[in-house]
């Protein structure tokens, strides 16, 4: 049986930290920024972490 391939789209969007959490960039930061407040845009700069229930699914797709 051959090797299992990494899901490329998932690998581009998520990364696994050293502690095992799945890190992702915040959404809603691409366009229509004029109507968003400065506070909201500043808070969206921070990285977000995936919930514990979704983490095993994403880790299986990344498989590093």
Secondary structure, 3 states (H helix, E strand, C coil): CCCCCCCHHHHHHEEECCCCCEEECCCCCCCCCCCCCHHHHHHHCCCEECCHHHHHHHHHHHCC
